[in-house]
Amino acid sequence: MTKSTPTLASRLGTVLIAASLLFFLILYGPFLLLFLPGKTVAVPQNQPGLTITIPKINAQAPIIKDVDPWNEAEYRTRLKEGVAHAKGSSLPGEGSTTYLFAHSSDLPWNLTRYNTAFFRLGELQPGDAIMVTDDVQTFTYQVTAIKVVRPDEVKYLTQFQDKDQLILQTCTPIGTALKRLLVFAAPA
């Protein structure tokens, strides 16, 4: 029996396979972590600014106030920092519609911690809790309805109702901009 020494080609192959696996983990690791059991998010207390927490889908992100939903350059930049609060909609506790939107996915090289905050939003069901926390208090909402609409159906964004409600929006199916997923929630 003779021992053979690894050739340069086999060593290079091993290095390329290891590098590919590492790249895959770096690229898709944040998404994979979203599905690990046992991970829970806590509602922030006494933290400056607005924060949204959705326990069922382990989502938590800062809310960026007064983002123009009609200015693509502005909202694309702001969505890298958190969930966008649509300019013209109310803030929680003001007794009217609060409209928040975020990406469900993005190009792999554009991923940040927050620009895919609504990745798992489609898993919500009526009765699930959503919390919005400001500097002083936490507003708890309960999902009441879920709708999928065409991108040109903007009445929910332009005709705010004078009732206390929260609307969350993201694109669906994940990885496309074909339709919009809307989650409606009322104060709990």
Sequence and secondary structure as in RCSB ss.txt:
>XXXX:A:sequence
MTKSTPTLASRLGTVLIAASLLFFLILYGPFLLLFLPGKTVAVPQNQPGLTITIPKINAQAPIIKDVDPWNEAEY
RTRLKEGVAHAKGSSLPGEGSTTYLFAHSSDLPWNLTRYNTAFFRLGELQPGDAIMVTDDVQTFTYQVTAIKVVR
PDEVKYLTQFQDKDQLILQTCTPIGTALKRLLVFAAPA
>XXXX:A:secstr
       HHHHHHHHHHHHHHHHHHHHHHHHHHTT TT       S SSEEEEEGGGTEEEEEEEEE TT HHHH
HHHTTTSEEEETTS  TTSSSEEEEE  S   GGG  SSTTTTTTGGG  TT EEEEE SS EEEEEEEEEEEE 
TT  HHHHS  SS EEEEEEEESTT  SEEEEEEEEE 
